[in-house]
Amino acid sequence: MKEALHINYVLEQLDLAAKYHQKVSLKAWKKDGNEVDYSGWIPTSGHWRGGIHRLMNPVNGEVRAVIDVLIYEFNGHTVYL
């Protein structure tokens, strides 16, 4: 059984992945409650004060912003606040 990860650890891992251009897999909710799966996306930047991270799709270059507190799964691990 995989252990749950604290959001602060996940944010550190996202920053490291952005630094080394590594792919991550995360799931998050949208503001309207729908789920979004970002499997194989590369984090490009994060803003700790704004509470967002930007992810880029390596296939087509699409960039999306994810609100940090709406991330509920990171690399197969559940995320808790």
Secondary structure, DSSP 4 states (H G I P E B T S, - for coil): -PPPEEHHHHHHHHHHHHHHT--EEEEEE-TTS-EEEEEEEEEEEEETTTTEEEEE-TTT--EEEEEGGGEEEETTEEEE-
